[in-house]
Amino acid sequence: MLNNQSVLELGLVEEIDEQAAETISGGYEVFTIKNKTNYDITYILDGKSFLHKPNEEWIWTAYSGGKITFDTDGRNAYKQDQSYNLSNGRTYEFQNNNYTPGNPWDLDLYTVA
């Protein structure tokens, strides 16, 4: 009986996903966001809007999942939103995205650590 119970408990533990683990651990994530572009970047993090200036580095404690949404085009007249779920303990940088041909204003959020 003890062996069956241990196997069952192990199976239940493996079923806990990342979101449930966050809730159990207190429901918060800590991560860093840097702006390595020449643009002021406005983004929404867990439902609140922020303005991140060039060369600023912010350390966040997010209590609502760490979802970020931002415009991937540095021009005011264009808008193309992108969303990511940021992970605990990671460092992210807004950088110019030089992989999009014909759009020198393209930017993205990259994981750097």
N, C-alpha and C positions, 0 to 999 in steps of 0.2 A: 504494500500500500504506500509506503514512504517513497519508493522509487517512482511509482505512477504519479504521485502528487508532485514530486520534483520535476518530472517531465512536463506535466501540465503547467506548473508555475513558470518554467522556462519558456514554454510556448506562448503564454500570456505576456511575458515580459517582451518577447520579440515582436509582439503585435503592436506595441506602443509606438506610434509614429512621432515625428519630430515636434509637431504642434502640441501633442499631448505631453511630451516630455518637457516642453517649455512651461506649460501650465503647472505641471507637478513641481518643477524646479523654482517656481515663483513667477513664471510668466514674463520674464524680461530677457532682452538680448542687448549686448553691448558691442558696438562696432564703430569704426572710424570712417568718415567720408572726407576726402580731399578734393579740391577743385584745382586741377592742373591746366585749365583752359584760360583764355583771355576774356571769357564771358562771365557776366553775372548769371548764375543759374538758379532759377526758381524751381522748386520741387515740392511735392506733397509727400510727407512721411507720416504714415499712420493717420491720415486725415487732416493734418495741419500743414499749412504752407510756410516755406522758408526761402530766404534769399541767401545764396552761398556765393560770396565774392571770390575772384581769382586768388589763388595761393592760400586760401583759408583751409584750415583743418579742424574738423569738429569731431568730438567723441560723443556718441549718442548712447543713451539708455532707452530702449524702446519697450514699451509695455503692451503694445497692441500688434505684435507680429513682425514689425520692421519692413512693411511694404512701402516702397518708394515709387513714385511716378514723376516723370520729368519729360521735357520737350527735347528731342534729339537734334533739333536744328537751332543754331545760335542766332538766327535772324528773327527779328520781331514779327515780320509779316508771314512767317511760316510756322506751322505747328504740327508736330508728329510725336505723340506721347509714347513712352515706353515705360513698362513697369517691371520691377523685380522684387523678390522677397529676399531681403538681406539676412545674412547668417551671423549668428553670435560669434564674436572673436575675430571677425574678418576686417580687413582694411580695403576700402574701395576708393577709386579715383575717377572723377570726371576727367576725361581726356579727349582730345580731338580724335575723331575717327577718320584716319587717312585711307581707309579701305573703300570708301564710297566714291566712285569716280564722278567728277563733275560737281561735287558739293564740298567746298572747303569749310563750310560752317557746320558740318556734321560732327556730332559728339556722342559719346556713350559713357557708361559707367562700367569700369573694369575692376575685377578683383585683383589686388596686388599682393596681398598677404593673408 
